[in-house]
Amino acid sequence: MSLPRLAITMGDAAGVGPEIIIKALAHSGLYARCRPLVVGDAVRLAEAGHITGKRLGLHMIAQPEEARFEAGTVDVLDLKLIPPGLPFGKISAAAGHAAYEYVRRATLLAVESRVDAIVTAPLNKEALQAGGHDFPGHTELLAALTHTPEVSMLFLAPELRVILVTSHLGLKAALETIEPGLVERTIARGRDTLQAAGIANPRIAVCGINPHAGEGGLFGEGEEEAKIIPAVAACRARGWAVEGPLPADTLFWRARRGDFDLVVAMFHDQGLGPVKVLGLEKAVNVTVGLPVIRTSVDHGTAFDIAGKGVADERSLLAAMDAAIALA
């Protein structure tokens, strides 16, 4: 069987994306597991090579079929969108638009089965909007590009897997959005993904919304009873191993101990705090529900260190490994 072809999008050119890509592709053993190509800008990647001290060749291509996939050489689908001398660490409309175009081109290639998976370096949401693209992040952008009505963010960290019911919403909007159907569909997407990964009957735990999961109505206004319990009951009626709602303050500890295969978190920070504490440098974001495979680093553009050559590539390598496994 041929090795999976990964389209790696360069992300925001003013951030750490170009540097972590060059650092990751300098791991020669990677080419024994996959065939990576970068969708981005060759000039910026050359700058990143100079900054990081990685002496890799660049092979500019117009189509993925032209790639050589040779260790020591980066195949880059060169879109030529970044102006020379673009500053690192600053919001740029040009970089935001370019980041959008990298994702759009990679998505088209994946939909056409010319690549097997997409791996995304981080983009900056403010720059994306400045570039004329009104999306809060990769997840919503990929859903729009593939005409997918609903997707979920699933995070893989050392000793922990977490899927989010809501993602890039303020807390008030998240609480208004959560309803039994959405909770049930999120559980199902997470369960399907774990089964595809070889876990026959995943043990799934669902977080409550309020402290102590509402303490039987003592805290909150009955959100657990109205929004979560009906979804858990519906899943259990199918014979699925689902428990909840459970207090979030102890649930992640129990999952890390091995009691559960997946935690269903209600909102962004409830789920992402534990994930990033356990392993920001090794955590991976997987978008589930798309018609294509997409994995990503679990960190941002890190403007404070961009252009300094010190960014850690391990999350990108973990995202590539996850894409290889899924592909």
C-alpha positions as CSV (number, residue, x, y, z in Angstrom):
1,M,0.0,0.0,0.0
2,S,1.4,3.4,-0.9
3,L,2.2,5.9,1.8
4,P,-0.5,8.6,2.6
5,R,-0.1,11.9,0.9
6,L,-0.4,14.8,3.4
7,A,-1.1,18.4,2.3
8,I,0.4,20.6,5.0
9,T,-1.0,24.2,4.9
10,M,1.5,26.9,5.9
11,G,-0.9,28.8,8.1
12,D,-0.3,32.5,8.9
13,A,3.1,33.5,7.4
14,A,3.7,36.0,10.1
15,G,3.4,33.2,12.8
16,V,5.4,30.1,13.6
17,G,3.8,27.9,10.9
18,P,6.7,28.2,8.3
19,E,9.3,27.4,11.0
20,I,7.6,24.4,12.5
21,I,7.0,23.0,9.0
22,I,10.6,23.2,8.1
23,K,11.6,21.7,11.5
24,A,9.2,18.9,11.1
25,L,10.2,18.0,7.5
26,A,13.8,18.0,8.6
27,H,13.0,14.7,10.4
28,S,14.1,12.4,7.6
29,G,12.3,9.4,9.1
30,L,9.0,11.1,8.4
31,Y,9.3,10.2,4.7
32,A,9.2,6.5,5.6
33,R,5.7,7.0,6.9
34,C,4.1,9.5,4.6
35,R,4.4,11.7,1.5
36,P,4.2,15.3,2.7
37,L,3.8,18.4,0.6
38,V,3.4,22.0,1.7
39,V,0.7,24.3,0.4
40,G,2.2,27.7,1.0
41,D,4.8,30.1,-0.2
42,A,8.3,29.0,-1.1
43,V,10.0,32.4,-0.3
44,R,8.6,32.3,3.2
45,L,9.7,28.7,3.7
46,A,13.2,29.6,2.5
47,E,13.3,32.3,5.2
48,A,12.2,29.8,7.8
49,G,15.0,27.5,6.7
50,H,17.5,30.3,7.3
51,I,16.0,31.2,10.6
52,T,15.9,27.7,11.9
53,G,19.3,26.6,10.5
54,K,17.7,23.7,8.6
55,R,19.3,23.3,5.2
56,L,16.5,21.8,3.2
57,G,16.0,22.2,-0.5
58,L,12.8,23.5,-1.9
59,H,11.1,21.9,-4.9
60,M,8.4,24.3,-6.2
61,I,5.5,22.5,-7.9
62,A,2.2,23.6,-9.5
63,Q,0.4,20.3,-9.0
64,P,0.8,17.6,-6.3
65,E,1.6,15.0,-8.9
66,E,4.9,16.8,-9.5
67,A,6.1,16.2,-6.0
68,R,9.2,14.0,-5.4
69,F,8.7,13.2,-1.7
70,E,12.4,13.0,-1.0
71,A,13.9,13.5,2.4
72,G,16.0,16.7,2.5
73,T,13.8,18.5,0.0
74,V,10.5,20.2,0.7
75,D,7.8,19.9,-2.0
76,V,5.9,23.1,-2.0
77,L,2.8,24.0,-3.9
78,D,3.9,27.6,-4.3
79,L,1.0,30.1,-4.3
80,K,3.2,33.2,-4.2
81,L,0.9,35.2,-2.0
82,I,3.3,36.6,0.6
83,P,5.0,40.0,-0.1
84,P,8.8,40.0,0.3
85,G,9.9,41.1,3.8
86,L,6.5,40.5,5.5
87,P,7.2,41.2,9.2
88,F,6.9,38.3,11.6
89,G,4.7,38.6,14.7
90,K,2.3,41.2,13.3
91,I,-1.3,41.1,12.0
92,S,-1.3,41.2,8.3
93,A,-4.3,41.1,5.9
94,A,-2.1,39.6,3.2
95,A,-1.0,36.8,5.5
96,G,-4.7,36.2,6.5
97,H,-5.8,36.0,2.9
98,A,-2.9,33.7,2.1
99,A,-3.8,31.4,5.0
100,Y,-7.3,31.1,3.7
101,E,-6.1,30.3,0.2
102,Y,-3.7,27.6,1.5
103,V,-6.6,25.9,3.2
104,R,-8.9,26.3,0.2
105,R,-6.4,24.8,-2.2
106,A,-5.6,21.9,0.2
107,T,-9.3,21.2,0.7
108,L,-9.9,21.0,-3.0
109,L,-7.1,18.6,-3.4
110,A,-8.5,16.4,-0.6
111,V,-12.0,16.4,-2.0
112,E,-10.6,15.4,-5.4
113,S,-8.6,12.6,-3.6
114,R,-5.3,14.0,-4.9
115,V,-4.1,14.1,-1.3
116,D,-5.2,11.7,1.5
117,A,-5.3,14.2,4.4
118,I,-4.9,17.9,5.4
119,V,-2.6,18.9,8.2
120,T,-2.9,22.6,9.2
121,A,-0.3,24.9,10.7
122,P,-1.9,27.7,12.8
123,L,-3.7,30.7,11.3
124,N,-4.6,33.9,13.1
125,K,-8.3,34.7,13.3
126,E,-7.8,38.5,13.4
127,A,-5.6,38.3,10.3
128,L,-8.0,36.0,8.6
129,Q,-10.8,38.5,9.0
130,A,-8.6,41.4,8.0
131,G,-7.9,39.4,4.8
132,G,-11.7,39.4,4.0
133,H,-12.7,36.0,5.4
134,D,-15.2,36.0,8.1
135,F,-14.5,32.7,9.9
136,P,-13.6,32.2,13.6
137,G,-11.1,29.5,12.7
138,H,-10.1,26.5,10.7
139,T,-13.0,24.3,11.9
140,E,-15.7,26.6,10.6
141,L,-13.7,27.4,7.4
142,L,-13.3,23.8,6.5
143,A,-17.0,23.1,7.2
144,A,-17.9,25.9,4.8
145,L,-15.5,24.8,2.1
146,T,-16.8,21.2,2.2
147,H,-20.5,22.3,2.6
148,T,-20.7,20.3,5.9
149,P,-23.5,21.5,8.1
150,E,-22.0,20.4,11.4
151,V,-18.6,19.3,12.6
152,S,-16.8,18.8,16.0
153,M,-13.4,19.5,17.3
154,L,-11.8,16.4,18.9
155,F,-8.5,16.8,20.7
156,L,-5.9,14.1,21.3
157,A,-3.4,14.7,24.2
158,P,-1.2,12.3,26.1
159,E,-3.6,10.2,28.2
160,L,-6.7,12.2,27.2
161,R,-9.2,12.5,24.4
162,V,-11.8,15.3,24.4
163,I,-14.5,16.3,22.0
164,L,-16.3,19.7,22.2
165,V,-20.1,20.2,21.9
166,T,-19.5,23.9,21.2
167,S,-16.2,25.5,20.1
168,H,-15.5,29.1,19.1
169,L,-18.4,30.8,20.9
170,G,-18.7,33.1,23.9
171,L,-19.9,31.4,27.1
172,K,-23.4,32.9,26.9
173,A,-23.8,31.9,23.2
174,A,-22.4,28.4,24.0
175,L,-25.0,27.8,26.7
176,E,-27.8,29.0,24.4
177,T,-26.5,26.6,21.6
178,I,-26.3,23.5,23.7
179,E,-29.4,21.3,23.3
180,P,-30.0,17.5,23.5
181,G,-29.8,16.9,19.7
182,L,-26.4,18.6,19.4
183,V,-25.0,16.7,22.5
184,E,-26.2,13.4,21.1
185,R,-24.7,14.1,17.6
186,T,-21.4,15.1,19.2
187,I,-21.3,11.9,21.2
188,A,-22.0,9.9,18.0
189,R,-19.2,11.7,16.1
190,G,-16.7,11.0,18.8
191,R,-17.8,7.4,19.1
192,D,-17.6,6.8,15.4
193,T,-14.1,8.3,15.3
194,L,-12.8,6.1,18.1
195,Q,-14.4,3.0,16.6
196,A,-12.6,3.8,13.3
197,A,-9.4,4.0,15.3
198,G,-10.0,0.5,16.6
199,I,-11.9,1.0,19.9
200,A,-14.9,-1.3,19.5
201,N,-17.1,0.1,22.3
202,P,-15.7,3.4,23.5
203,R,-16.4,4.4,27.1
204,I,-17.6,8.0,26.9
205,A,-18.1,10.4,29.8
206,V,-20.1,13.6,29.4
207,C,-19.3,16.8,31.4
208,G,-22.0,18.8,33.1
209,I,-22.4,22.5,32.6
210,N,-22.6,23.7,36.2
211,P,-20.4,23.1,39.2
212,H,-20.9,19.5,40.4
213,A,-23.0,18.8,37.3
214,G,-25.7,20.9,38.8
215,E,-25.9,19.0,42.1
216,G,-29.4,17.8,41.3
217,G,-30.6,21.3,40.5
218,L,-28.8,23.1,43.3
219,F,-26.6,25.0,40.9
220,G,-27.7,26.5,37.7
221,E,-31.2,26.6,36.2
222,G,-31.7,22.9,35.3
223,E,-29.4,22.9,32.3
224,E,-28.2,19.4,32.9
225,E,-31.7,18.0,33.1
226,A,-32.9,19.9,30.0
227,K,-29.8,19.8,27.7
228,I,-27.6,16.8,28.6
229,I,-29.6,14.0,30.4
230,P,-31.9,13.4,27.4
231,A,-29.0,13.0,25.1
232,V,-27.2,10.6,27.4
233,A,-30.4,8.6,27.8
234,A,-30.8,8.3,24.0
235,C,-27.2,7.1,23.6
236,R,-27.6,4.5,26.4
237,A,-30.8,3.3,24.8
238,R,-28.6,2.4,21.8
239,G,-26.4,0.3,24.0
240,W,-23.5,2.7,24.0
241,A,-21.3,3.0,27.0
242,V,-22.1,6.6,27.9
243,E,-22.1,8.2,31.4
244,G,-23.1,11.7,32.5
245,P,-23.5,14.4,33.2
246,L,-20.5,14.2,35.5
247,P,-18.7,17.0,37.4
248,A,-16.0,18.4,35.1
249,D,-13.7,19.1,38.0
250,T,-13.0,15.4,38.6
251,L,-14.0,13.9,35.2
252,F,-10.7,14.8,33.4
253,W,-8.7,13.2,36.2
254,R,-10.8,10.0,35.9
255,A,-10.4,9.9,32.2
256,R,-6.6,10.3,32.5
257,R,-6.6,7.5,35.0
258,G,-8.2,5.3,32.3
259,D,-11.8,5.1,33.3
260,F,-13.0,6.6,30.0
261,D,-11.9,6.6,26.4
262,L,-13.4,10.0,25.6
263,V,-14.6,13.1,27.4
264,V,-17.4,15.2,25.9
265,A,-16.9,18.8,27.0
266,M,-19.7,21.4,26.7
267,F,-17.6,24.4,25.7
268,H,-14.2,25.5,24.5
269,D,-12.3,26.2,27.7
270,Q,-13.9,23.4,29.7
271,G,-12.3,20.9,27.3
272,L,-9.2,22.7,26.2
273,G,-7.7,23.7,29.6
274,P,-7.0,20.0,30.6
275,V,-5.8,19.1,27.1
276,K,-3.2,21.9,27.0
277,V,-2.0,21.3,30.6
278,L,-1.4,17.6,29.7
279,G,0.6,18.3,26.6
280,L,0.4,21.4,24.5
281,E,3.5,20.4,22.6
282,K,2.0,17.0,21.7
283,A,-1.7,17.7,21.4
284,V,-3.6,17.3,18.1
285,N,-6.9,18.7,16.9
286,V,-8.9,16.5,14.6
287,T,-12.0,17.9,12.8
288,V,-14.6,15.1,12.8
289,G,-17.6,15.1,10.6
290,L,-15.9,16.4,7.5
291,P,-15.8,14.4,4.2
292,V,-11.9,14.7,4.3
293,I,-9.3,14.0,7.0
294,R,-8.0,17.1,8.8
295,T,-5.7,17.3,11.7
296,S,-3.9,20.3,13.2
297,V,-1.5,21.5,15.8
298,D,-3.1,22.5,19.1
299,H,-1.5,25.9,19.4
300,G,-1.7,29.3,17.8
301,T,0.5,31.4,15.7
302,A,2.7,32.4,18.7
303,F,3.5,35.9,17.3
304,D,5.7,36.6,20.4
305,I,8.3,34.0,19.2
306,A,7.7,34.0,15.5
307,G,10.8,34.6,13.4
308,K,13.1,33.6,16.2
309,G,13.6,29.9,15.2
310,V,12.6,28.6,18.7
311,A,9.1,27.3,17.9
312,D,8.5,23.6,18.9
313,E,7.5,21.3,16.0
314,R,6.3,18.4,18.1
315,S,2.6,19.2,17.9
316,L,2.9,19.4,14.1
317,L,4.7,16.0,14.0
318,A,1.9,14.6,16.3
319,A,-0.7,16.0,13.9
320,M,1.0,14.4,11.0
321,D,1.2,11.0,12.8
322,A,-2.6,11.3,13.5
323,A,-3.3,12.1,9.9
324,I,-1.2,9.1,8.8
325,A,-3.1,6.8,11.1
326,L,-6.5,8.1,10.0
327,A,-5.6,8.0,6.3
